[in-house]
Amino acid sequence: MTPDSQNGALGYAASHPSPPVTVLMAVHRGAPHLQDQLDSLAGQQHPNWRLVASIDGADDGCAEILDRHPARDRIRRITGPGKGSAANFLHLMRQVEPGAYWAFSDQDDVWLPHKLARAIAELETVSWNRPAMYHSRSLVTDQALENRRISPARPKPPSFANAVVQNIAGGNTIVLNPAATRLAQSAARHVGEVPVHDWWLYQLITGAGGIVLHDDAPGLLYRQHGANLIGANDGMRARARRLNMVLDGTYRRWMETNLKAMAACAPHFTPENRRLLRRLGSARRQPLAVRMKMLRELGIHRQTQFASSLMWLSVVLGRF
C-alpha cells in the first residue's frame, strides 16, 4: 500500500503530529457537571478534537451549556434515542463518521490534560489496519472531586476469554483507533440491546482479534455521585453490590443480553473466538458437572480472586 492510499484508509495523514479525534458524549440530565467536563476537554494537550454530544430525554439545560461554551464551534449536538445510556452510546457510534480516532466521554468527569495525547501516542504504535482500543485507570473522586483514590489494577492481560464474563475497560477512558471505529460502527448497526457500551466494545475488539492497550496511569477524575449508572468497582460496597447482582439474577440477564449481542457481531470475530462463543452458549445449558467442566476447558476467567469466586458462584447457582 502506498503512503497516499494508507492515509486515505486511515482518514488522516498518519505522520500528522495531531491526528483528529472525535469525542462521543452521551448526555442525560448532566447540567450540574457538564461545564467542568467541557472545560477539561478544551484544556487537552492534544488540540485536534471535536465533540458530538447526544442529549437523551428531557433537557435540563445541557443544550444551552454546549451552545455557549467557548469551544462551541467544535461541538455538534444530536438527539438521543431515549432508551438509556448504552443505547445512547450505540446511537452515537451509528451516527458519527468513522475513520478518525474516537474517544468516549461521560458528562460529569474531568479529564486530565494529557488524556487524549497519551492515548493517541499508545494507539499509534499499533499497525494502522488492526483494530485497537486504549483504556486506562482513573482517579475516583467524590462529587467535589476530592478524596481521590486510584481505580483497581487489572492484573491479567485483556482477552476474549476474559471479556465474555467481565468488563475491564471504563467507558470514560476508552479511545479507539480508526480501524476500531470502522469495526464498531459496522457492528453497532447489527446489535440491539447491550447492558453497557464499554463491555460490548471490549468483547467486540478482542473477539475480532484486535488489541486492547491498558494504561496503569490514570487519565481522568471519575466523579462519584448518586446518579452514577454503575460506579467505581472498588471497596466493600461495590463487592456487596456485585454479589447482589448475582443473587437477584441481574448478572444472568446481562449474560443473556451480551451473548445475543456477541452473536450479532460473530461475523467479525476470529474462527477461534466464534468457537469459544458457541461452546460458551452450549455450556450454559448443560447439567452442573458438565457445565463446570466445559467452562474450565474454555479458559474463561475474571481478573481477581473475588471476581472469579462470584463467577463460579453464579455458575453453581444457575445464574450464569
Secondary structure by P-SEA (a helix, b strand, c coil): ccaaaaaaaacccccccccbbbbbbbbccccccaaaaaaaaaacccccbbbbbbbcccccaaaaaaaaccccccbbbbbcccccaaaaaaaaaaccccccbbbbbccccccccaaaaaaaaaaaaccccbbbbbbbbbbccccccccccccccccccccaaaaacccccccccbbbcaaaaaaaaaaaaaccccccaaaaaaaaaaaabbbbbbbccccccccccccccccccccaaaaaaaaaaaaaaaaaaaaaaaaaaaaaacccccaaaaaaaaaaaaaaaccaaaaaaaaaaaccccccaaaaaaaaaaaaaccc
